[in-house]
Amino acid sequence: MKKNPDFIIIPHQLILDENLQPLDRILYGVIYWLVHLKGEKCTASNPTLKELCGAKNSLTIANSLVRLERRGYILRRFFDDKKRQRKEIIPLVRFIGVSLNNDTVSSNNDTWVSSINEQKKKSIKEEKINNIEIVANATEPFSFESKLNQLISSKDKKLQIIGLYWKFTDIAFPSKDAFQAGLRRELRPAKNLIGYPLEQIISIFDYLDFIEKNEGWLEKWTLETVHKFIDRVNWVPRDSTLVETLKRSLENKNNEI
């Protein structure tokens, strides 16, 4: 018998996100409940999530999952490359309870306590992602725009490609954890493109964007899609201003280093 949650936790940043719909927030709370409160992986099917959320049908759940992933709140993993069989859904915004004296505590107040001073001692941490070192200062507020500029101005071409892709597609992440999860996801497909000129890569961005908006058969394109098309298409960008703007942005950032 399926157990319904007694309650769910919805992060405040999702409540404030105007790009989300009410069902998206409820769905995130259910996913979070399955993973962090029930202690399982979220392997639930769309029909099961529909019942848990009280949604009208499974299609609305599918649309909500797309919005949550595009906004950087969840990560979906699949068994197959065509993404037809989902393995699990991972929530990327985690809850840490806060006591009345502003010390950081566990959600049940009895298993772990870390004072503000202890947190400051760990304010600088290093994470290695596929041999790329990312240094994050926990005392500074997360700024996606700042991180995006760092990617575009990076001397590592893989990071440049990811930054330009996110800039072109208006992808934004609401938190450091979501940003790093997105970066991990894009490193492998970006590595496949480092042998191509940036201008050629951007021209394929432009081509796929046109196909997505006008042809109807391409619902969403990624860096993996770019790699599949880049040797097949001889494309002159329709909007040279956009390409020049992206290139100028890259050059300006490099000159600042």
PEDARA-V418238 format. One record per pair of residues at least 24 apart in sequence whose ideal C-beta (glycine too) atoms are under 8 Angstrom apart, sorted by the first residue. I is the first residue (numbers start at 0). GAP is how many residues later the second one is. If there is no record, write none. Layout:
I:GAP ; I:GAP
This chain:
1:46 ; 1:49 ; 1:50 ; 2:35 ; 3:48 ; 4:24 ; 4:25 ; 4:28 ; 4:32 ; 4:33 ; 4:47 ; 7:24 ; 7:25 ; 8:24 ; 8:28 ; 8:86 ; 10:82 ; 10:84 ; 12:80 ; 12:161 ; 12:162 ; 13:59 ; 13:79 ; 16:54 ; 16:157 ; 18:48 ; 18:52 ; 19:47 ; 19:48 ; 19:51 ; 20:43 ; 20:46 ; 22:30 ; 22:32 ; 22:37 ; 22:38 ; 22:41 ; 23:40 ; 23:43 ; 23:44 ; 25:27 ; 25:28 ; 26:26 ; 26:28 ; 26:34 ; 26:37 ; 26:38 ; 26:41 ; 27:40 ; 27:45 ; 27:46 ; 27:63 ; 27:65 ; 30:43 ; 30:58 ; 30:60 ; 31:59 ; 31:61 ; 31:63 ; 34:55 ; 34:56 ; 35:55 ; 35:58 ; 35:59 ; 40:47 ; 41:46 ; 41:47 ; 41:48 ; 41:49 ; 42:43 ; 42:44 ; 42:45 ; 43:45 ; 44:41 ; 64:24 ; 65:154 ; 69:101 ; 70:101 ; 70:102 ; 70:103 ; 71:99 ; 71:100 ; 71:101 ; 71:102 ; 71:103 ; 71:106 ; 71:107 ; 71:109 ; 71:110 ; 72:101 ; 72:105 ; 74:106 ; 74:110 ; 89:91 ; 91:83 ; 91:85 ; 91:86 ; 91:89 ; 92:81 ; 92:82 ; 92:84 ; 92:85 ; 93:83 ; 126:53 ; 128:51 ; 128:54 ; 128:55 ; 128:58 ; 129:54 ; 129:57 ; 129:58 ; 131:24 ; 131:26 ; 131:27 ; 131:55 ; 133:46 ; 133:49 ; 135:40 ; 141:33 ; 141:34 ; 141:37 ; 143:28 ; 143:29 ; 143:30 ; 143:35 ; 146:26 ; 146:32 ; 148:104 ; 151:97 ; 151:98 ; 151:101 ; 152:97 ; 152:100 ; 152:101 ; 152:103 ; 152:104 ; 154:102 ; 156:37 ; 156:41 ; 157:29 ; 157:32 ; 157:33 ; 157:36 ; 158:31 ; 159:38 ; 159:90 ; 160:29 ; 160:32 ; 160:33 ; 160:37 ; 160:40 ; 160:62 ; 161:24 ; 161:25 ; 161:28 ; 161:61 ; 163:34 ; 163:37 ; 163:38 ; 163:41 ; 163:82 ; 163:86 ; 164:25 ; 164:40 ; 164:58 ; 164:61 ; 166:79 ; 166:82 ; 167:34 ; 167:37 ; 167:41 ; 167:74 ; 167:78 ; 168:36 ; 168:40 ; 185:37 ; 188:33 ; 188:34 ; 188:35 ; 188:37 ; 188:38 ; 189:33 ; 191:31 ; 191:32 ; 191:35 ; 192:30 ; 192:33 ; 192:34 ; 192:37 ; 195:34 ; 197:49 ; 197:52 ; 198:44 ; 198:48 ; 199:30 ; 200:25 ; 200:29 ; 201:35 ; 201:40 ; 201:41 ; 201:44 ; 201:45 ; 202:32 ; 202:33 ; 202:34 ; 202:40 ; 203:25 ; 203:26 ; 203:29 ; 203:31 ; 205:29 ; 205:31 ; 205:32 ; 205:33 ; 205:36 ; 205:37 ; 206:26 ; 206:28 ; 206:30 ; 209:28
